[in-house]
Amino acid sequence: MESKLAEEKLRYIVKLEDKYLAKIYDGQGNYKLVDEAMLKELELMQYQLSEAEIKNYDDRYWPFSIPTVSLEPYKNLPF
């Protein structure tokens, strides 16, 4: 159970050449490949996706996923 919970918290960035897969909130929750300039305008949750989100959209993107590092465990440290 604990490993499943950890897996659900893992987030990934999908990068294809110079484009990134992002969830665009247009009322339908569509996904779109965006460039780095647009990526900077999005919220983290729009482009840091879970494994399920990526595979539910199109599992062919999974091989291009890059795990992200969560800073959540370190947020209360004094540095």
DSSP file (Angstrom, degrees, kcal/mol; ACC not computed):
  #  RESIDUE AA STRUCTURE BP1 BP2  ACC     N-H-->O    O-->H-N    N-H-->O    O-->H-N    TCO  KAPPA ALPHA  PHI   PSI    X-CA   Y-CA   Z-CA
    1    1 A M     >        0   0    0      0, 0.0     4,-2.1     0, 0.0     5,-0.2   0.000 360.0 360.0 360.0 -42.7    0.0    0.0    0.0
    2    2 A E  H  >  +     0   0    0      1,-0.2     4,-2.2     2,-0.2     5,-0.1   0.897 360.0  49.5 -63.4 -40.8    2.8    2.4    0.9
    3    3 A S  H  > S+     0   0    0      2,-0.2     4,-2.4     1,-0.2    -1,-0.2   0.863 109.0  53.2 -67.6 -34.2    4.6    1.9   -2.4
    4    4 A K  H  > S+     0   0    0      2,-0.2     4,-2.0     1,-0.2    -1,-0.2   0.909 109.4  48.7 -65.0 -41.2    1.3    2.5   -4.3
    5    5 A L  H  X S+     0   0    0     -4,-2.1     4,-1.2     2,-0.2    -2,-0.2   0.905 111.5  49.6 -63.8 -41.6    0.9    5.8   -2.4
    6    6 A A  H  X S+     0   0    0     -4,-2.2     4,-1.0     1,-0.2     3,-0.4   0.902 109.4  52.0 -63.6 -40.9    4.5    6.8   -3.2
    7    7 A E  H >< S+     0   0    0     -4,-2.4     3,-0.5     1,-0.2    44,-0.4   0.885 105.9  54.6 -62.1 -39.0    3.9    5.9   -6.9
    8    8 A E  H 3< S+     0   0    0     -4,-2.0    -1,-0.2     1,-0.2    -2,-0.2   0.797 107.6  50.7 -66.2 -27.2    0.8    8.1   -7.0
    9    9 A K  H 3< S+     0   0    0     -4,-1.2    -1,-0.2    -3,-0.4    -2,-0.2   0.670  86.1 104.0 -85.0 -17.5    2.8   11.1   -5.7
   10   10 A L    <<  -     0   0    0     -4,-1.0    41,-0.4    -3,-0.5     2,-0.3  -0.424  56.2-162.6 -65.4 137.5    5.6   10.7   -8.3
   11   11 A R        -     0   0    0     57,-0.3    57,-2.6    39,-0.1     2,-0.3  -0.891   3.6-161.4-122.7 153.9    5.4   13.3  -11.0
   12   12 A Y  E     -AB  49  67A   0     37,-2.9    37,-2.8    -2,-0.3     2,-0.5  -0.953  14.8-141.9-135.4 150.8    7.0   13.4  -14.4
   13   13 A I  E     - B   0  66A   0     53,-2.6    53,-2.7    -2,-0.3     2,-0.6  -0.953  18.6-146.9-107.8 133.7    7.8   15.8  -17.1
   14   14 A V  E     - B   0  65A   0     -2,-0.5     7,-2.1    33,-0.4     2,-0.5  -0.908  19.8-175.8-103.6 117.4    7.3   14.6  -20.7
   15   15 A K  E     -C   20   0B   0     49,-1.9     2,-0.5    -2,-0.6     5,-0.2  -0.960  13.5-178.5-120.7 125.8    9.8   16.1  -23.1
   16   16 A L  E >   -C   19   0B   0      3,-2.6     3,-2.3    -2,-0.5     2,-0.4  -0.944  68.2 -58.8-121.6 105.9    9.9   15.6  -26.8
   17   17 A E  T 3  S-     0   0    0     -2,-0.5     0, 0.0     1,-0.3     0, 0.0  -0.433 122.5 -17.0  55.0-111.8   12.8   17.4  -28.4
   18   18 A D  T 3  S+     0   0    0     -2,-0.4    18,-0.5    -3,-0.1     2,-0.3   0.131 123.1  87.1-108.6  20.9   12.1   21.0  -27.4
   19   19 A K  E <   -C   16   0B   0     -3,-2.3    -3,-2.6    16,-0.1     2,-0.4  -0.864  58.8-152.3-120.5 154.2    8.4   20.6  -26.5
   20   20 A Y  E     -CD  15  34B   0     14,-2.7    14,-3.0    -2,-0.3     2,-0.5  -0.961  20.7-120.3-125.9 141.8    6.7   19.6  -23.2
   21   21 A L  E     + D   0  33B   0     -7,-2.1    -7,-0.4    -2,-0.4     2,-0.3  -0.697  40.9 174.7 -80.8 128.4    3.4   17.8  -22.7
   22   22 A A  E     - D   0  32B   0     10,-2.4    10,-2.5    -2,-0.5     2,-0.7  -0.977  35.5-121.0-136.7 149.0    1.1   20.0  -20.6
   23   23 A K  E     - D   0  31B   0     23,-3.7     2,-0.5    -2,-0.3     8,-0.3  -0.811  30.9-156.9 -87.9 117.8   -2.5   19.8  -19.4
   24   24 A I  E     - D   0  30B   0      6,-3.4     2,-1.5    -2,-0.7     6,-0.7  -0.864  11.1-138.9-101.9 123.8   -4.2   22.9  -20.8
   25   25 A Y        +     0   0    0     -2,-0.5     6,-0.0     4,-0.2    -2,-0.0  -0.643  48.9 140.6 -85.0  90.6   -7.4   24.0  -18.9
   26   26 A D  S    S-     0   0    0     -2,-1.5    -1,-0.2     4,-0.1    -2,-0.0   0.049  84.7 -85.7-116.7  22.1   -9.7   25.0  -21.7
   27   27 A G  S    S+     0   0    0      3,-0.1    -2,-0.1    -3,-0.0     0, 0.0   0.162 128.8  60.7  93.2 -19.1  -12.8   23.5  -20.2
   28   28 A Q  S    S-     0   0    0     -4,-0.2    -3,-0.1     2,-0.0    -4,-0.0   0.442 102.7-122.1-117.3  -4.8  -12.1   20.1  -21.6
   29   29 A G        +     0   0    0     -5,-0.2    -4,-0.2     1,-0.1     2,-0.0   0.885  46.8 178.1  65.8  39.4   -8.7   19.3  -19.9
   30   30 A N  E     -D   24   0B   0     -6,-0.7    -6,-3.4    -7,-0.1     2,-0.3  -0.297  23.7-130.5 -73.3 158.2   -6.9   18.9  -23.1
   31   31 A Y  E     +D   23   0B   0     -8,-0.3     2,-0.3    26,-0.0    -8,-0.2  -0.831  27.6 177.5-107.2 149.3   -3.2   18.1  -23.4
   32   32 A K  E     -D   22   0B   0    -10,-2.5   -10,-2.4    -2,-0.3     2,-0.5  -0.996  33.4-116.0-150.8 146.9   -0.9   20.0  -25.7
   33   33 A L  E     -D   21   0B   0     -2,-0.3     2,-0.3   -12,-0.2   -12,-0.2  -0.775  42.8-176.9 -84.0 125.7    2.8   20.1  -26.5
   34   34 A V  E     -D   20   0B   0    -14,-3.0   -14,-2.7    -2,-0.5     2,-0.1  -0.854  22.9-117.1-124.0 157.6    4.2   23.5  -25.5
   35   35 A D     >  -     0   0    0     -2,-0.3     4,-2.0   -16,-0.2     3,-0.2  -0.343  38.6 -97.2 -86.1 174.6    7.5   25.2  -25.8
   36   36 A E  H  > S+     0   0    0    -18,-0.5     4,-1.5     1,-0.2    -1,-0.1   0.839 121.0  58.0 -63.7 -34.8    9.7   26.3  -22.8
   37   37 A A  H  4 S+     0   0    0      1,-0.2     4,-0.4     2,-0.2    -1,-0.2   0.920 111.0  41.8 -62.2 -43.9    8.4   29.9  -23.0
   38   38 A M  H >4 S+     0   0    0     -3,-0.2     3,-1.4     1,-0.2     4,-0.5   0.851 106.8  63.8 -71.2 -33.4    4.8   28.8  -22.5
   39   39 A L  H >< S+     0   0    0     -4,-2.0     3,-1.3     1,-0.3    -1,-0.2   0.869  95.8  58.9 -57.6 -38.0    5.9   26.3  -19.9
   40   40 A K  T 3< S+     0   0    0     -4,-1.5    -1,-0.3     1,-0.3    -2,-0.2   0.701 102.4  54.3 -66.4 -19.2    7.0   29.1  -17.6
   41   41 A E  T <  S+     0   0    0     -3,-1.4    -1,-0.3    -4,-0.4    -2,-0.2   0.549  96.9  84.6 -89.8  -9.2    3.5   30.6  -17.7
   42   42 A L  S <  S-     0   0    0     -3,-1.3     2,-0.2    -4,-0.5   -18,-0.1  -0.518  83.0-107.6 -94.3 159.8    1.9   27.3  -16.5
   43   43 A E    >>  -     0   0    0     -2,-0.2     3,-1.9     1,-0.1     4,-0.6  -0.532  34.6-111.0 -78.6 152.7    1.4   26.0  -13.0
   44   44 A L  H >> S+     0   0    0      1,-0.3     4,-2.8     2,-0.2     3,-1.4   0.875 115.9  58.6 -52.1 -43.2    3.5   23.0  -12.0
   45   45 A M  H 34 S+     0   0    0      1,-0.3    -1,-0.3     2,-0.2   -22,-0.1   0.642  96.7  64.4 -67.6 -12.1    0.6   20.6  -11.9
   46   46 A Q  H <4 S+     0   0    0     -3,-1.9   -23,-3.7     1,-0.1    -1,-0.3   0.760 120.6  17.7 -81.6 -24.3   -0.1   21.4  -15.6
   47   47 A Y  H << S+     0   0    0     -3,-1.4     2,-0.9    -4,-0.6   -33,-0.4   0.522 109.0  77.9-125.8  -8.8    3.2   19.9  -16.8
   48   48 A Q  S  < S-     0   0    0     -4,-2.8     2,-0.2    -5,-0.2   -35,-0.2  -0.859  73.8-178.9 -97.6  99.8    4.3   17.7  -13.9
   49   49 A L  B     -A   12   0A   0    -37,-2.8   -37,-2.9    -2,-0.9     2,-0.1  -0.621  26.8-117.2-105.4 154.8    2.0   14.8  -14.6
   50   50 A S     >  -     0   0    0    -39,-0.2     4,-2.1    -2,-0.2     5,-0.2  -0.420  33.1-108.7 -80.4 164.4    1.4   11.5  -12.8
   51   51 A E  H  > S+     0   0    0    -41,-0.4     4,-2.7   -44,-0.4     5,-0.2   0.911 121.0  52.2 -58.8 -42.7    2.1    8.2  -14.6
   52   52 A A  H  > S+     0   0    0      1,-0.2     4,-2.8     2,-0.2     5,-0.2   0.906 107.4  51.3 -63.0 -42.3   -1.6    7.6  -14.8
   53   53 A E  H  > S+     0   0    0      2,-0.2     4,-1.7     1,-0.2    -1,-0.2   0.921 113.2  45.5 -60.8 -43.4   -2.3   11.0  -16.4
   54   54 A I  H  X S+     0   0    0     -4,-2.1     4,-2.6     2,-0.2     7,-0.3   0.954 116.9  43.1 -64.9 -50.3    0.4   10.4  -19.1
   55   55 A K  H  X S+     0   0    0     -4,-2.7     4,-0.6     1,-0.2    -2,-0.2   0.844 111.8  54.1 -68.7 -33.5   -0.7    6.8  -19.9
   56   56 A N  H  < S+     0   0    0     -4,-2.8    -1,-0.2    -5,-0.2    -2,-0.2   0.855 112.1  45.4 -67.6 -33.5   -4.4    7.8  -19.9
   57   57 A Y  H  < S-     0   0    0     -4,-1.7    -2,-0.2    -5,-0.2     2,-0.2   0.976 143.1 -33.9 -71.6 -55.7   -3.7   10.5  -22.4
   58   58 A D  H ><  -     0   0    0     -4,-2.6     3,-2.3    -5,-0.2     4,-0.3  -0.677  48.9-149.8-169.4 108.7   -1.5    8.4  -24.7
   59   59 A D  G >< S+     0   0    0     -4,-0.6     3,-0.9     1,-0.3    -4,-0.1   0.610  90.8  77.7 -65.1 -10.0    0.8    5.7  -23.4
   60   60 A R  G 3  S+     0   0    0      1,-0.2    -1,-0.3     2,-0.1     4,-0.1   0.691  88.4  60.0 -69.8 -16.3    3.2    6.3  -26.3
   61   61 A Y  G X  S+     0   0    0     -3,-2.3     3,-1.9    -7,-0.3    -1,-0.2   0.685  81.6  85.7 -80.9 -18.8    4.4    9.4  -24.3
   62   62 A W  G X  S+     0   0    0     -3,-0.9     3,-2.1    -4,-0.3    -1,-0.2   0.861  80.8  58.3 -54.9 -42.4    5.5    7.3  -21.3
   63   63 A P  G 3  S+     0   0    0      0, 0.0    -1,-0.3     0, 0.0    -2,-0.1   0.702 104.9  53.9 -62.0 -15.8    9.0    6.5  -22.7
   64   64 A F  G <  S+     0   0    0     -3,-1.9   -49,-1.9    -4,-0.1     2,-0.2   0.292  83.9 117.6 -99.2   8.9    9.7   10.2  -22.9
   65   65 A S  E <   -B   14   0A   0     -3,-2.1   -51,-0.2   -51,-0.2    -3,-0.0  -0.541  46.9-161.0 -82.4 143.8    8.8   10.9  -19.2
   66   66 A I  E     -B   13   0A   0    -53,-2.7   -53,-2.6    -2,-0.2    -2,-0.0  -0.991  22.4-121.3-123.8 122.5   11.4   12.2  -16.8
   67   67 A P  E     -B   12   0A   0      0, 0.0   -55,-0.2     0, 0.0     2,-0.2  -0.353  26.1-142.8 -63.8 142.3   10.9   11.9  -13.1
   68   68 A T        -     0   0    0    -57,-2.6     2,-0.5    -2,-0.0   -57,-0.3  -0.634  12.1-120.0 -99.4 163.8   10.8   15.1  -11.1
   69   69 A V        -     0   0    0     -2,-0.2     2,-0.4   -59,-0.1   -57,-0.0  -0.915  22.1-140.2-106.3 126.3   12.2   15.7   -7.7
   70   70 A S        -     0   0    0     -2,-0.5     4,-0.1     1,-0.1   -60,-0.0  -0.707  12.0-167.2 -86.5 132.8    9.8   16.8   -5.0
   71   71 A L    >   +     0   0    0     -2,-0.4     3,-1.6     1,-0.2     4,-0.4   0.394  62.8 104.2 -94.8   1.2   11.0   19.4   -2.5
   72   72 A E  G >  S+     0   0    0      1,-0.3     3,-1.4     2,-0.2     4,-0.2   0.867  74.7  54.3 -52.8 -44.7    8.1   18.8   -0.2
   73   73 A P  G 3  S+     0   0    0      0, 0.0    -1,-0.3     0, 0.0     3,-0.2   0.725 112.3  46.2 -65.0 -17.1   10.0   16.8    2.4
   74   74 A Y  G X  S+     0   0    0     -3,-1.6     3,-1.6     1,-0.2    -2,-0.2   0.378  78.4 103.7-104.5   3.4   12.5   19.6    2.7
   75   75 A K  T <  S+     0   0    0     -3,-1.4    -1,-0.2    -4,-0.4    -3,-0.1   0.748  82.3  47.8 -64.2 -25.6   10.2   22.6    3.0
   76   76 A N  T 3  S+     0   0    0     -4,-0.2    -1,-0.3    -3,-0.2    -2,-0.1   0.385  83.5 113.4 -97.2   4.3   10.6   23.0    6.8
   77   77 A L  S <  S-     0   0    0     -3,-1.6    -3,-0.0     1,-0.1     0, 0.0  -0.476  75.4-119.8 -75.4 149.4   14.4   22.9    6.8
   78   78 A P              0   0    0      0, 0.0    -1,-0.1     0, 0.0    -3,-0.1   0.253 360.0 360.0 -78.9  15.2   16.2   26.1    7.8
   79   79 A F              0   0    0      0, 0.0    -3,-0.0     0, 0.0    -2,-0.0   0.410 360.0 360.0-121.6 360.0   18.1   26.6    4.5
